[in-house]
Amino acid sequence: MPSKGKTSDKRDTKPTKASRSGAKKQAARKPTAKAASRSSKKSTPKTAKKAAPKTAKPKAEKPRTVAKGGNDGSFEPRVVAFACNWCSYPAADAAGISKMQYPPNARVIRVMCAGRIHPAFVLRALELGADGVLVSGCHFADCHYLFGAKRAAEQFEKTAELVRILGIEAERVRFEQISAAEAPRFVKVMHDFVDDLKRLGRSPLAGAAEGELVVPDAVDDETT
């Protein structure tokens, strides 16, 4: 039989209702780890984000405008050369085979006869952006079609007159008679023509094909 003293000790160690309620209150007062972390986040002030420094945008370079005279050396004229199939074109071919150096500015167009070059062809080439037009054919005595060289000279006279009426420099169009055996002469003509066009600068009709035809400073008084 257990003694009374021992039974009294066991009863004393049991927590009473009052002590249980007090422990619950104390536990409720103590903040949990999650609550502490939340409160710490709320209490810490938000640091303002530093604005990234604005980098200045590089200014776009303005396109270089070439002066009319082309004195800065950057202007390279575009030349359209109509060459006779029997004389002038073989001369240009012989210059290339012989490795004679001449400006690569020309776009050579082979035609069966220089007399076929109508003034409208020359004006159209200038309108489409050519800075100069060269018409090259046979000598009168060497013409393959007998009358083609004379016809070419007549057509060019009409072309030169139209160019004058439109107010375009006369040096922009040129007529030359070069035989198949005159490759050095073809080279010299190309050098001289390109140098003249560099001095004149860009053609006033360049780019007119994109819109309305621009006629600069037309001659008022026409002489017939």
C-alpha positions as CSV (number, residue, x, y, z in Angstrom):
1,M,0.0,0.0,0.0
2,P,1.5,3.3,-0.9
3,S,1.9,5.8,1.8
4,K,-0.2,8.9,2.0
5,G,2.9,11.1,1.6
6,K,3.7,9.7,-1.8
7,T,0.2,10.2,-3.0
8,S,0.2,13.7,-1.9
9,D,3.5,14.3,-3.9
10,K,1.9,13.0,-7.1
11,R,-1.1,15.3,-6.7
12,D,1.2,18.2,-6.2
13,T,3.2,17.7,-9.4
14,K,0.1,17.8,-11.6
15,P,-0.5,21.3,-13.2
16,T,-3.6,23.0,-12.2
17,K,-6.0,24.7,-14.6
18,A,-4.8,28.1,-13.7
19,S,-1.2,27.2,-14.4
20,R,-2.2,25.8,-17.9
21,S,-4.0,29.0,-18.8
22,G,-1.1,31.1,-17.7
23,A,1.3,29.1,-19.9
24,K,-0.9,29.5,-22.9
25,K,-1.0,33.2,-22.4
26,Q,2.7,33.4,-22.2
27,A,3.1,31.3,-25.3
28,A,0.7,33.6,-27.1
29,R,2.7,36.6,-26.1
30,K,6.0,35.2,-27.4
31,P,6.3,35.9,-31.2
32,T,6.9,32.9,-33.4
33,A,9.8,32.8,-35.9
34,K,7.6,33.5,-38.8
35,A,5.9,36.4,-37.1
36,A,9.3,37.8,-36.2
37,S,10.5,37.6,-39.8
38,R,7.4,39.3,-41.1
39,S,7.7,42.1,-38.6
40,S,11.3,42.6,-39.4
41,K,10.5,42.8,-43.1
42,K,7.8,45.4,-42.4
43,S,10.1,47.4,-40.1
44,T,13.0,47.6,-42.5
45,P,12.6,50.6,-44.8
46,K,12.6,49.9,-48.5
47,T,15.7,51.2,-50.2
48,A,15.0,53.3,-53.3
49,K,16.2,51.8,-56.5
50,K,19.0,53.7,-58.1
51,A,18.0,55.0,-61.5
52,A,20.4,53.9,-64.2
53,P,22.3,56.8,-65.6
54,K,20.9,57.9,-69.0
55,T,23.4,57.3,-71.7
56,A,23.3,60.0,-74.4
57,K,22.3,58.6,-77.8
58,P,25.0,59.1,-80.5
59,K,24.0,61.7,-82.9
60,A,23.4,60.5,-86.4
61,E,26.0,61.8,-88.8
62,K,24.6,63.9,-91.5
63,P,25.2,62.6,-95.1
64,R,28.0,64.4,-96.8
65,T,26.9,66.7,-99.5
66,V,29.3,66.9,-102.4
67,A,29.8,70.3,-103.8
68,K,28.9,71.0,-107.4
69,G,32.5,71.2,-108.4
70,G,33.4,68.0,-106.5
71,N,36.5,69.7,-105.0
72,D,36.6,67.3,-102.0
73,G,37.8,64.5,-104.2
74,S,35.1,62.0,-103.1
75,F,32.8,62.5,-106.1
76,E,33.1,59.8,-108.8
77,P,31.0,60.6,-111.9
78,R,28.9,57.9,-113.6
79,V,29.3,57.7,-117.3
80,V,27.2,55.9,-119.9
81,A,29.2,55.2,-123.1
82,F,27.3,54.1,-126.2
83,A,30.0,52.3,-128.4
84,C,29.7,51.2,-132.0
85,N,29.9,47.5,-132.4
86,W,32.4,47.6,-135.3
87,C,34.9,50.3,-134.2
88,S,34.6,51.9,-130.7
89,Y,33.6,48.7,-128.8
90,P,36.6,46.7,-130.2
91,A,38.8,49.7,-129.2
92,A,37.5,49.4,-125.6
93,D,38.0,45.7,-125.7
94,A,41.5,46.0,-127.0
95,A,42.3,48.5,-124.2
96,G,41.2,45.9,-121.7
97,I,43.1,43.1,-123.2
98,S,46.2,45.3,-123.4
99,K,45.7,46.1,-119.7
100,M,45.6,49.9,-120.4
101,Q,44.4,51.7,-117.3
102,Y,41.4,54.0,-117.6
103,P,38.7,55.1,-115.1
104,P,36.1,52.4,-114.4
105,N,33.4,55.0,-114.2
106,A,31.8,54.2,-117.6
107,R,29.1,51.6,-118.3
108,V,29.8,50.7,-121.9
109,I,26.7,49.8,-124.0
110,R,27.4,48.2,-127.3
111,V,25.1,49.2,-130.2
112,M,25.3,48.1,-133.8
113,C,25.7,51.6,-135.0
114,A,26.2,55.0,-133.3
115,G,23.7,56.5,-135.7
116,R,21.1,54.5,-133.7
117,I,21.6,56.7,-130.6
118,H,18.5,59.0,-130.5
119,P,18.7,62.2,-128.4
120,A,16.1,60.7,-126.2
121,F,18.5,57.9,-125.2
122,V,21.1,60.5,-124.0
123,L,18.5,62.5,-122.0
124,R,17.1,59.4,-120.5
125,A,20.5,58.3,-119.3
126,L,21.1,61.7,-117.7
127,E,17.6,61.5,-116.1
128,L,18.4,58.0,-114.6
129,G,21.5,59.3,-112.8
130,A,24.3,59.5,-115.3
131,D,26.6,62.5,-114.9
132,G,27.8,62.3,-118.5
133,V,27.1,60.4,-121.8
134,L,29.6,59.5,-124.4
135,V,28.6,58.5,-127.9
136,S,31.4,56.9,-129.8
137,G,31.3,55.7,-133.4
138,C,33.4,55.0,-136.5
139,H,35.2,57.5,-138.7
140,F,33.3,58.6,-141.7
141,A,35.4,56.6,-144.1
142,D,35.4,53.4,-141.9
143,C,31.7,53.1,-141.3
144,H,30.5,49.6,-141.6
145,Y,27.1,50.8,-142.9
146,L,28.6,53.7,-145.0
147,F,26.2,56.4,-143.8
148,G,26.0,55.4,-140.1
149,A,28.8,57.6,-138.9
150,K,27.3,60.7,-140.6
151,R,23.9,59.8,-139.1
152,A,25.5,59.6,-135.7
153,A,27.0,63.1,-136.1
154,E,23.6,64.5,-137.1
155,Q,21.9,62.9,-134.2
156,F,24.5,64.3,-131.8
157,E,24.0,67.8,-133.1
158,K,20.3,67.5,-132.1
159,T,21.3,66.1,-128.7
160,A,23.7,69.0,-128.0
161,E,21.0,71.5,-128.9
162,L,18.5,69.9,-126.6
163,V,21.1,69.9,-123.8
164,R,21.7,73.6,-124.3
165,I,18.0,74.4,-124.3
166,L,17.5,72.5,-121.0
167,G,20.3,74.5,-119.4
168,I,22.6,71.5,-118.9
169,E,26.4,71.9,-119.3
170,A,27.5,71.1,-122.8
171,E,30.5,69.2,-121.4
172,R,28.2,66.4,-120.1
173,V,27.6,65.0,-123.5
174,R,30.4,64.1,-125.9
175,F,30.8,62.6,-129.4
176,E,33.9,60.8,-130.5
177,Q,35.0,58.9,-133.5
178,I,37.3,56.0,-132.5
179,S,38.4,53.1,-134.8
180,A,39.1,49.6,-133.7
181,A,42.8,50.2,-133.8
182,E,42.7,53.3,-131.6
183,A,42.6,51.7,-128.1
184,P,45.0,54.4,-126.6
185,R,42.7,57.1,-128.0
186,F,39.7,55.5,-126.2
187,V,41.7,55.5,-123.0
188,K,42.6,59.1,-123.3
189,V,39.0,60.1,-124.1
190,M,37.8,58.3,-121.0
191,H,40.4,60.1,-118.8
192,D,39.6,63.5,-120.2
193,F,35.8,63.0,-120.0
194,V,35.9,61.8,-116.4
195,D,38.2,64.7,-115.4
196,D,35.7,67.2,-116.9
197,L,32.8,65.6,-115.1
198,K,34.6,65.7,-111.8
199,R,35.0,69.4,-112.3
200,L,31.3,69.9,-113.1
201,G,30.0,67.7,-110.3
202,R,26.7,65.9,-110.0
203,S,24.3,66.2,-112.9
204,P,21.3,68.4,-112.2
205,L,19.0,65.7,-113.7
206,A,20.3,62.9,-111.4
207,G,17.5,61.1,-109.7
208,A,14.7,62.9,-111.6
209,A,13.3,59.6,-112.8
210,E,11.9,58.9,-109.3
211,G,9.5,61.8,-109.6
212,E,8.7,64.6,-112.0
213,L,11.4,65.6,-114.6
214,V,13.4,68.5,-113.2
215,V,14.4,71.0,-115.9
216,P,17.1,73.4,-114.3
217,D,17.4,76.9,-115.7
218,A,16.0,76.4,-119.1
219,V,17.2,78.8,-121.8
220,D,14.6,81.5,-122.4
221,D,15.7,82.8,-125.8
222,E,16.2,80.0,-128.2
223,T,18.2,80.6,-131.4
224,T,17.4,78.6,-134.4
